Amino acid sequence: MRYNDFHGEKISVLGFGLMRLPVLNNDQSQIDMEKVEEMILYACEHGINYYDTAYPYHNGFSEKALGEILEKNNLRDKVNIATKLFTLEIGKPGFDPEKMLATQLERLRTDHIDFYLIHGLHGDQWDRLKNEYNIVEFLNEKRAKGIIRYMGFSFHDDYDRFVKIIDDYNWDFAQIQYNYLDHEIQAGDKGLAYAKSKGIPLNIMEPLKGGNLIFPDYAQIEEIKAKHGITESSAELGLRYVFDKENLHVVLSGMSALPQMVENVEIADRASVGCLTKQEEECIEDIRKFLATVETIPCTACRYCVAGCPQEIAIPRAFSCYNTAVKFGNKEAQLRTYNRDCTNLADCVECGQCMDACPQHLEVPELLKKVRAYFEG
């Protein structure tokens, strides 16, 4: 395993993201502990020392699983734990960063968090945390006491807001969504450059876009790769694109099976800054162009259809799952979201309200049947 230097500490270039763990009975709260333990032990044996979880992952059971496995195998002092303050609770009754952190320490069976992040900042969340919850004082106190060793934030907004947040606190690191399809959205390439100029290393999340850039059995993608003489897997091509960048702290991969772990470890050992070839760059550009042509349901997610739906069906979410799965040729990568958010599509009574409300004039009931047939057939 290769390592990056972080204030004199060696941090593995590949981190284990614990958001998409194997589960039992399609229940995100029922983590398959045997498989996860096998993956964590393999990761530790092969040099991965950065484990990224969060308060809401697997309904809280991701943190619990990590804490239990690390304690059972006496691994806590050999790894770095990263977890996050859940910002979607801001404004809800009972939101209390102090209590949330205490809960996380208990779940993780530890007295400190190595890398603590404010989770998924977007909109006015950072300003509200400062003004309504005295978050700066909270973070400074926990850092001073050693309860939090390093402080960062993960991010899902535009570049201008990224710059504002970067400049507004003494961050040790930051975390952004980045891959070869998402390099011009959110923080993007400009965010990479700005963080480097400020001396703030970046964690990369979604380097394979939630598994969508794996392209299993996708003939057109394989033809593009063959045209450019690319023989490595699509997963390796995507990871090489990210590892090629400078100023990275950790590349997080949300691995959900041991074979993925084995492959990712091997890729991380041979991919580094400057590794991307001209042929790979040209191949990636052709993949981008091809994916832009794939026909999907033209839903704009305006949500007009949802407001009056008598069955409260998450119509845009269902269409989004379908579109992503079809575009990337990877139904499995979307099943977790579909099974979580689209549980009542069969309840559609075909009242027509959604079609009357849809600015795109979509035949929504028929399209919902199409989505169900795709995922459930």
Contacts in CASP RR format, 6 or more apart in sequence:
PFRMAT RR
TARGET T0000
AUTHOR 0000-0000-0000
METHOD contacts of the structure
MODEL  1
MRYNDFHGEKISVLGFGLMRLPVLNNDQSQIDMEKVEEMILYACEHGINY
YDTAYPYHNGFSEKALGEILEKNNLRDKVNIATKLFTLEIGKPGFDPEKM
LATQLERLRTDHIDFYLIHGLHGDQWDRLKNEYNIVEFLNEKRAKGIIRY
MGFSFHDDYDRFVKIIDDYNWDFAQIQYNYLDHEIQAGDKGLAYAKSKGI
PLNIMEPLKGGNLIFPDYAQIEEIKAKHGITESSAELGLRYVFDKENLHV
VLSGMSALPQMVENVEIADRASVGCLTKQEEECIEDIRKFLATVETIPCT
ACRYCVAGCPQEIAIPRAFSCYNTAVKFGNKEAQLRTYNRDCTNLADCVE
CGQCMDACPQHLEVPELLKKVRAYFEG
1 12 0 8 1.000
1 13 0 8 1.000
1 14 0 8 1.000
1 46 0 8 1.000
1 47 0 8 1.000
1 48 0 8 1.000
1 265 0 8 1.000
1 268 0 8 1.000
1 269 0 8 1.000
2 12 0 8 1.000
2 13 0 8 1.000
2 268 0 8 1.000
2 269 0 8 1.000
2 272 0 8 1.000
3 10 0 8 1.000
3 11 0 8 1.000
3 12 0 8 1.000
3 13 0 8 1.000
4 10 0 8 1.000
4 11 0 8 1.000
4 12 0 8 1.000
4 13 0 8 1.000
4 201 0 8 1.000
4 248 0 8 1.000
4 249 0 8 1.000
4 250 0 8 1.000
5 11 0 8 1.000
6 150 0 8 1.000
6 173 0 8 1.000
6 201 0 8 1.000
6 249 0 8 1.000
7 150 0 8 1.000
7 172 0 8 1.000
10 49 0 8 1.000
11 49 0 8 1.000
11 50 0 8 1.000
11 80 0 8 1.000
11 249 0 8 1.000
11 250 0 8 1.000
12 47 0 8 1.000
12 48 0 8 1.000
12 49 0 8 1.000
12 50 0 8 1.000
12 250 0 8 1.000
12 268 0 8 1.000
13 243 0 8 1.000
13 248 0 8 1.000
13 250 0 8 1.000
13 251 0 8 1.000
13 268 0 8 1.000
13 272 0 8 1.000
14 48 0 8 1.000
14 50 0 8 1.000
14 250 0 8 1.000
14 251 0 8 1.000
14 253 0 8 1.000
14 264 0 8 1.000
14 265 0 8 1.000
14 268 0 8 1.000
15 43 0 8 1.000
15 48 0 8 1.000
15 50 0 8 1.000
15 51 0 8 1.000
15 52 0 8 1.000
15 250 0 8 1.000
15 251 0 8 1.000
15 252 0 8 1.000
15 253 0 8 1.000
16 39 0 8 1.000
16 40 0 8 1.000
16 43 0 8 1.000
16 48 0 8 1.000
16 50 0 8 1.000
16 51 0 8 1.000
16 52 0 8 1.000
16 252 0 8 1.000
16 253 0 8 1.000
16 254 0 8 1.000
16 255 0 8 1.000
16 261 0 8 1.000
17 51 0 8 1.000
17 52 0 8 1.000
17 53 0 8 1.000
17 252 0 8 1.000
17 253 0 8 1.000
17 254 0 8 1.000
17 255 0 8 1.000
18 36 0 8 1.000
18 51 0 8 1.000
18 52 0 8 1.000
18 53 0 8 1.000
18 57 0 8 1.000
18 58 0 8 1.000
18 62 0 8 1.000
18 65 0 8 1.000
18 66 0 8 1.000
18 254 0 8 1.000
19 52 0 8 1.000
19 53 0 8 1.000
19 54 0 8 1.000
19 57 0 8 1.000
19 58 0 8 1.000
19 62 0 8 1.000
19 254 0 8 1.000
20 210 0 8 1.000
20 254 0 8 1.000
20 255 0 8 1.000
20 256 0 8 1.000
20 336 0 8 1.000
21 31 0 8 1.000
21 32 0 8 1.000
21 35 0 8 1.000
21 36 0 8 1.000
21 58 0 8 1.000
21 62 0 8 1.000
21 65 0 8 1.000
21 256 0 8 1.000
22 31 0 8 1.000
22 32 0 8 1.000
22 35 0 8 1.000
22 36 0 8 1.000
22 256 0 8 1.000
22 257 0 8 1.000
23 29 0 8 1.000
23 30 0 8 1.000
23 31 0 8 1.000
23 32 0 8 1.000
23 58 0 8 1.000
24 30 0 8 1.000
24 31 0 8 1.000
24 32 0 8 1.000
26 339 0 8 1.000
28 58 0 8 1.000
28 59 0 8 1.000
28 61 0 8 1.000
28 336 0 8 1.000
28 340 0 8 1.000
29 58 0 8 1.000
29 59 0 8 1.000
29 60 0 8 1.000
29 61 0 8 1.000
30 61 0 8 1.000
31 58 0 8 1.000
31 61 0 8 1.000
31 62 0 8 1.000
31 65 0 8 1.000
33 65 0 8 1.000
33 68 0 8 1.000
33 69 0 8 1.000
35 257 0 8 1.000
35 258 0 8 1.000
36 65 0 8 1.000
36 69 0 8 1.000
37 69 0 8 1.000
37 72 0 8 1.000
37 73 0 8 1.000
38 258 0 8 1.000
39 255 0 8 1.000
39 257 0 8 1.000
39 258 0 8 1.000
39 261 0 8 1.000
40 51 0 8 1.000
40 66 0 8 1.000
40 69 0 8 1.000
40 70 0 8 1.000
40 73 0 8 1.000
40 75 0 8 1.000
41 73 0 8 1.000
42 258 0 8 1.000
42 261 0 8 1.000
42 262 0 8 1.000
42 265 0 8 1.000
43 51 0 8 1.000
43 261 0 8 1.000
43 265 0 8 1.000
44 73 0 8 1.000
44 75 0 8 1.000
44 78 0 8 1.000
44 79 0 8 1.000
46 265 0 8 1.000
47 265 0 8 1.000
48 265 0 8 1.000
49 78 0 8 1.000
49 79 0 8 1.000
49 80 0 8 1.000
50 79 0 8 1.000
50 80 0 8 1.000
50 82 0 8 1.000
50 115 0 8 1.000
50 250 0 8 1.000
50 252 0 8 1.000
51 66 0 8 1.000
51 79 0 8 1.000
51 80 0 8 1.000
51 81 0 8 1.000
51 82 0 8 1.000
52 82 0 8 1.000
52 83 0 8 1.000
52 115 0 8 1.000
52 203 0 8 1.000
52 205 0 8 1.000
52 250 0 8 1.000
52 252 0 8 1.000
53 62 0 8 1.000
53 63 0 8 1.000
53 66 0 8 1.000
53 81 0 8 1.000
53 82 0 8 1.000
53 83 0 8 1.000
53 84 0 8 1.000
53 108 0 8 1.000
54 62 0 8 1.000
54 63 0 8 1.000
54 83 0 8 1.000
54 84 0 8 1.000
54 86 0 8 1.000
54 117 0 8 1.000
54 119 0 8 1.000
55 63 0 8 1.000
55 83 0 8 1.000
55 84 0 8 1.000
55 85 0 8 1.000
55 86 0 8 1.000
55 100 0 8 1.000
55 103 0 8 1.000
55 104 0 8 1.000
55 119 0 8 1.000
56 86 0 8 1.000
56 88 0 8 1.000
57 63 0 8 1.000
58 65 0 8 1.000
60 107 0 8 1.000
63 83 0 8 1.000
63 104 0 8 1.000
63 107 0 8 1.000
63 108 0 8 1.000
64 107 0 8 1.000
64 108 0 8 1.000
66 81 0 8 1.000
66 108 0 8 1.000
67 76 0 8 1.000
67 107 0 8 1.000
67 108 0 8 1.000
67 109 0 8 1.000
67 110 0 8 1.000
68 109 0 8 1.000
69 75 0 8 1.000
70 76 0 8 1.000
70 79 0 8 1.000
70 81 0 8 1.000
70 108 0 8 1.000
70 109 0 8 1.000
70 110 0 8 1.000
71 109 0 8 1.000
76 109 0 8 1.000
76 110 0 8 1.000
80 114 0 8 1.000
80 115 0 8 1.000
81 108 0 8 1.000
81 110 0 8 1.000
81 113 0 8 1.000
81 114 0 8 1.000
81 115 0 8 1.000
82 113 0 8 1.000
82 114 0 8 1.000
82 115 0 8 1.000
82 116 0 8 1.000
82 117 0 8 1.000
82 203 0 8 1.000
83 104 0 8 1.000
83 108 0 8 1.000
83 113 0 8 1.000
83 115 0 8 1.000
83 116 0 8 1.000
83 117 0 8 1.000
84 116 0 8 1.000
84 117 0 8 1.000
84 118 0 8 1.000
84 119 0 8 1.000
84 120 0 8 1.000
84 154 0 8 1.000
85 97 0 8 1.000
85 100 0 8 1.000
85 101 0 8 1.000
85 116 0 8 1.000
85 117 0 8 1.000
85 118 0 8 1.000
85 119 0 8 1.000
86 100 0 8 1.000
86 119 0 8 1.000
87 118 0 8 1.000
87 119 0 8 1.000
87 120 0 8 1.000
87 121 0 8 1.000
87 125 0 8 1.000
87 129 0 8 1.000
88 119 0 8 1.000
89 95 0 8 1.000
89 100 0 8 1.000
90 125 0 8 1.000
90 128 0 8 1.000
90 129 0 8 1.000
90 132 0 8 1.000
90 133 0 8 1.000
91 128 0 8 1.000
91 132 0 8 1.000
95 133 0 8 1.000
97 129 0 8 1.000
97 133 0 8 1.000
97 135 0 8 1.000
97 138 0 8 1.000
98 138 0 8 1.000
101 113 0 8 1.000
101 116 0 8 1.000
101 142 0 8 1.000
101 147 0 8 1.000
104 113 0 8 1.000
105 111 0 8 1.000
105 112 0 8 1.000
105 113 0 8 1.000
105 147 0 8 1.000
111 147 0 8 1.000
112 146 0 8 1.000
112 147 0 8 1.000
112 148 0 8 1.000
112 149 0 8 1.000
113 147 0 8 1.000
113 148 0 8 1.000
113 149 0 8 1.000
114 149 0 8 1.000
114 150 0 8 1.000
115 149 0 8 1.000
115 150 0 8 1.000
115 152 0 8 1.000
115 172 0 8 1.000
115 173 0 8 1.000
116 139 0 8 1.000
116 142 0 8 1.000
116 148 0 8 1.000
116 149 0 8 1.000
116 150 0 8 1.000
116 151 0 8 1.000
116 152 0 8 1.000
117 151 0 8 1.000
117 152 0 8 1.000
117 153 0 8 1.000
117 154 0 8 1.000
117 175 0 8 1.000
118 125 0 8 1.000
118 126 0 8 1.000
118 129 0 8 1.000
118 135 0 8 1.000
118 152 0 8 1.000
118 153 0 8 1.000
118 154 0 8 1.000
119 153 0 8 1.000
119 154 0 8 1.000
120 153 0 8 1.000
120 154 0 8 1.000
120 155 0 8 1.000
120 156 0 8 1.000
121 153 0 8 1.000
121 154 0 8 1.000
121 155 0 8 1.000
121 156 0 8 1.000
121 157 0 8 1.000
121 161 0 8 1.000
121 165 0 8 1.000
122 155 0 8 1.000
122 156 0 8 1.000
122 157 0 8 1.000
122 161 0 8 1.000
123 157 0 8 1.000
123 161 0 8 1.000
126 153 0 8 1.000
126 164 0 8 1.000
126 165 0 8 1.000
126 168 0 8 1.000
129 135 0 8 1.000
130 136 0 8 1.000
130 168 0 8 1.000
136 169 0 8 1.000
139 148 0 8 1.000
139 151 0 8 1.000
139 169 0 8 1.000
142 148 0 8 1.000
143 149 0 8 1.000
143 151 0 8 1.000
150 172 0 8 1.000
150 173 0 8 1.000
151 169 0 8 1.000
151 170 0 8 1.000
151 171 0 8 1.000
151 172 0 8 1.000
152 171 0 8 1.000
152 172 0 8 1.000
152 173 0 8 1.000
152 174 0 8 1.000
152 175 0 8 1.000
153 165 0 8 1.000
153 171 0 8 1.000
153 174 0 8 1.000
153 175 0 8 1.000
154 174 0 8 1.000
154 175 0 8 1.000
154 176 0 8 1.000
154 203 0 8 1.000
154 205 0 8 1.000
155 162 0 8 1.000
155 165 0 8 1.000
155 174 0 8 1.000
155 175 0 8 1.000
155 176 0 8 1.000
155 177 0 8 1.000
155 186 0 8 1.000
155 187 0 8 1.000
156 177 0 8 1.000
156 186 0 8 1.000
157 186 0 8 1.000
158 186 0 8 1.000
159 186 0 8 1.000
159 187 0 8 1.000
159 188 0 8 1.000
159 190 0 8 1.000
159 191 0 8 1.000
159 194 0 8 1.000
162 174 0 8 1.000
162 176 0 8 1.000
162 186 0 8 1.000
162 187 0 8 1.000
162 191 0 8 1.000
162 194 0 8 1.000
163 191 0 8 1.000
163 194 0 8 1.000
166 174 0 8 1.000
166 194 0 8 1.000
166 195 0 8 1.000
166 198 0 8 1.000
166 200 0 8 1.000
167 198 0 8 1.000
171 200 0 8 1.000
172 200 0 8 1.000
173 200 0 8 1.000
173 201 0 8 1.000
173 202 0 8 1.000
173 203 0 8 1.000
173 249 0 8 1.000
174 195 0 8 1.000
174 200 0 8 1.000
174 202 0 8 1.000
174 203 0 8 1.000
175 202 0 8 1.000
175 203 0 8 1.000
175 204 0 8 1.000
175 205 0 8 1.000
175 252 0 8 1.000
176 186 0 8 1.000
176 187 0 8 1.000
176 188 0 8 1.000
176 191 0 8 1.000
176 192 0 8 1.000
176 202 0 8 1.000
176 203 0 8 1.000
176 204 0 8 1.000
176 205 0 8 1.000
177 185 0 8 1.000
177 186 0 8 1.000
177 187 0 8 1.000
177 204 0 8 1.000
177 205 0 8 1.000
177 206 0 8 1.000
178 187 0 8 1.000
178 188 0 8 1.000
178 192 0 8 1.000
178 202 0 8 1.000
178 204 0 8 1.000
178 205 0 8 1.000
178 206 0 8 1.000
178 207 0 8 1.000
178 242 0 8 1.000
178 245 0 8 1.000
179 206 0 8 1.000
179 207 0 8 1.000
179 208 0 8 1.000
179 209 0 8 1.000
179 213 0 8 1.000
179 238 0 8 1.000
179 241 0 8 1.000
179 242 0 8 1.000
180 213 0 8 1.000
180 238 0 8 1.000
180 241 0 8 1.000
180 242 0 8 1.000
180 284 0 8 1.000
180 287 0 8 1.000
180 288 0 8 1.000
181 209 0 8 1.000
181 213 0 8 1.000
181 288 0 8 1.000
181 291 0 8 1.000
182 188 0 8 1.000
182 206 0 8 1.000
182 209 0 8 1.000
183 189 0 8 1.000
187 194 0 8 1.000
187 195 0 8 1.000
192 202 0 8 1.000
192 245 0 8 1.000
192 246 0 8 1.000
192 247 0 8 1.000
195 201 0 8 1.000
195 202 0 8 1.000
195 247 0 8 1.000
196 246 0 8 1.000
196 247 0 8 1.000
199 247 0 8 1.000
201 247 0 8 1.000
201 248 0 8 1.000
201 249 0 8 1.000
202 247 0 8 1.000
202 248 0 8 1.000
202 249 0 8 1.000
203 248 0 8 1.000
203 249 0 8 1.000
203 250 0 8 1.000
203 251 0 8 1.000
203 252 0 8 1.000
204 242 0 8 1.000
204 245 0 8 1.000
204 248 0 8 1.000
204 250 0 8 1.000
204 251 0 8 1.000
204 252 0 8 1.000
205 252 0 8 1.000
207 238 0 8 1.000
207 239 0 8 1.000
207 241 0 8 1.000
207 242 0 8 1.000
207 251 0 8 1.000
207 252 0 8 1.000
207 253 0 8 1.000
208 214 0 8 1.000
208 235 0 8 1.000
208 238 0 8 1.000
208 239 0 8 1.000
208 253 0 8 1.000
209 328 0 8 1.000
210 254 0 8 1.000
210 333 0 8 1.000
211 235 0 8 1.000
211 328 0 8 1.000
211 330 0 8 1.000
211 333 0 8 1.000
212 324 0 8 1.000
212 327 0 8 1.000
212 328 0 8 1.000
212 330 0 8 1.000
212 333 0 8 1.000
213 234 0 8 1.000
213 235 0 8 1.000
213 237 0 8 1.000
213 238 0 8 1.000
213 328 0 8 1.000
214 233 0 8 1.000
214 234 0 8 1.000
214 235 0 8 1.000
214 330 0 8 1.000
214 333 0 8 1.000
215 221 0 8 1.000
215 222 0 8 1.000
215 234 0 8 1.000
215 328 0 8 1.000
215 329 0 8 1.000
215 330 0 8 1.000
216 329 0 8 1.000
216 330 0 8 1.000
216 332 0 8 1.000
217 329 0 8 1.000
218 234 0 8 1.000
218 328 0 8 1.000
218 329 0 8 1.000
218 330 0 8 1.000
220 290 0 8 1.000
221 234 0 8 1.000
221 287 0 8 1.000
221 290 0 8 1.000
224 283 0 8 1.000
224 286 0 8 1.000
224 287 0 8 1.000
224 290 0 8 1.000
225 231 0 8 1.000
225 234 0 8 1.000
225 237 0 8 1.000
225 283 0 8 1.000
227 283 0 8 1.000
227 286 0 8 1.000
228 279 0 8 1.000
228 280 0 8 1.000
228 282 0 8 1.000
228 283 0 8 1.000
228 286 0 8 1.000
229 279 0 8 1.000
229 283 0 8 1.000
230 237 0 8 1.000
230 279 0 8 1.000
230 280 0 8 1.000
230 283 0 8 1.000
232 240 0 8 1.000
233 263 0 8 1.000
235 260 0 8 1.000
235 263 0 8 1.000
235 264 0 8 1.000
235 267 0 8 1.000
236 263 0 8 1.000
236 267 0 8 1.000
236 271 0 8 1.000
237 280 0 8 1.000
237 283 0 8 1.000
237 284 0 8 1.000
238 284 0 8 1.000
239 251 0 8 1.000
239 253 0 8 1.000
239 264 0 8 1.000
239 267 0 8 1.000
239 268 0 8 1.000
239 271 0 8 1.000
240 267 0 8 1.000
240 271 0 8 1.000
240 275 0 8 1.000
240 276 0 8 1.000
240 280 0 8 1.000
241 276 0 8 1.000
241 280 0 8 1.000
241 284 0 8 1.000
242 248 0 8 1.000
242 251 0 8 1.000
243 251 0 8 1.000
243 267 0 8 1.000
243 268 0 8 1.000
243 271 0 8 1.000
243 272 0 8 1.000
243 273 0 8 1.000
243 275 0 8 1.000
244 271 0 8 1.000
244 272 0 8 1.000
244 273 0 8 1.000
244 274 0 8 1.000
244 275 0 8 1.000
244 276 0 8 1.000
245 273 0 8 1.000
246 273 0 8 1.000
251 268 0 8 1.000
253 260 0 8 1.000
253 264 0 8 1.000
255 261 0 8 1.000
255 264 0 8 1.000
291 327 0 8 1.000
291 328 0 8 1.000
294 326 0 8 1.000
294 327 0 8 1.000
296 322 0 8 1.000
296 323 0 8 1.000
296 326 0 8 1.000
296 327 0 8 1.000
297 319 0 8 1.000
297 322 0 8 1.000
297 323 0 8 1.000
297 362 0 8 1.000
297 367 0 8 1.000
298 360 0 8 1.000
298 362 0 8 1.000
299 315 0 8 1.000
299 316 0 8 1.000
299 319 0 8 1.000
299 320 0 8 1.000
299 323 0 8 1.000
299 360 0 8 1.000
299 362 0 8 1.000
300 359 0 8 1.000
300 360 0 8 1.000
301 316 0 8 1.000
301 319 0 8 1.000
301 320 0 8 1.000
302 316 0 8 1.000
302 359 0 8 1.000
303 316 0 8 1.000
304 357 0 8 1.000
304 358 0 8 1.000
304 359 0 8 1.000
305 315 0 8 1.000
305 316 0 8 1.000
305 353 0 8 1.000
305 354 0 8 1.000
305 355 0 8 1.000
305 357 0 8 1.000
305 358 0 8 1.000
305 364 0 8 1.000
306 312 0 8 1.000
306 313 0 8 1.000
306 314 0 8 1.000
306 315 0 8 1.000
306 316 0 8 1.000
307 357 0 8 1.000
308 353 0 8 1.000
308 354 0 8 1.000
308 357 0 8 1.000
309 315 0 8 1.000
309 353 0 8 1.000
309 354 0 8 1.000
310 349 0 8 1.000
310 351 0 8 1.000
310 353 0 8 1.000
311 344 0 8 1.000
311 347 0 8 1.000
311 348 0 8 1.000
311 349 0 8 1.000
312 344 0 8 1.000
313 344 0 8 1.000
313 345 0 8 1.000
313 347 0 8 1.000
313 348 0 8 1.000
313 368 0 8 1.000
314 341 0 8 1.000
314 342 0 8 1.000
315 354 0 8 1.000
315 364 0 8 1.000
315 368 0 8 1.000
317 337 0 8 1.000
317 341 0 8 1.000
317 342 0 8 1.000
318 338 0 8 1.000
318 341 0 8 1.000
318 342 0 8 1.000
318 345 0 8 1.000
318 368 0 8 1.000
318 371 0 8 1.000
319 367 0 8 1.000
319 371 0 8 1.000
321 334 0 8 1.000
321 337 0 8 1.000
321 338 0 8 1.000
321 341 0 8 1.000
321 342 0 8 1.000
321 371 0 8 1.000
321 375 0 8 1.000
322 334 0 8 1.000
322 370 0 8 1.000
322 371 0 8 1.000
322 374 0 8 1.000
322 375 0 8 1.000
324 333 0 8 1.000
324 334 0 8 1.000
325 331 0 8 1.000
325 333 0 8 1.000
325 334 0 8 1.000
325 374 0 8 1.000
325 375 0 8 1.000
326 374 0 8 1.000
331 374 0 8 1.000
331 375 0 8 1.000
334 375 0 8 1.000
335 375 0 8 1.000
338 375 0 8 1.000
342 371 0 8 1.000
342 375 0 8 1.000
345 368 0 8 1.000
345 371 0 8 1.000
345 372 0 8 1.000
346 372 0 8 1.000
348 365 0 8 1.000
348 368 0 8 1.000
350 365 0 8 1.000
352 364 0 8 1.000
352 365 0 8 1.000
354 364 0 8 1.000
354 365 0 8 1.000
355 361 0 8 1.000
355 362 0 8 1.000
355 363 0 8 1.000
355 364 0 8 1.000
355 365 0 8 1.000
358 364 0 8 1.000
END
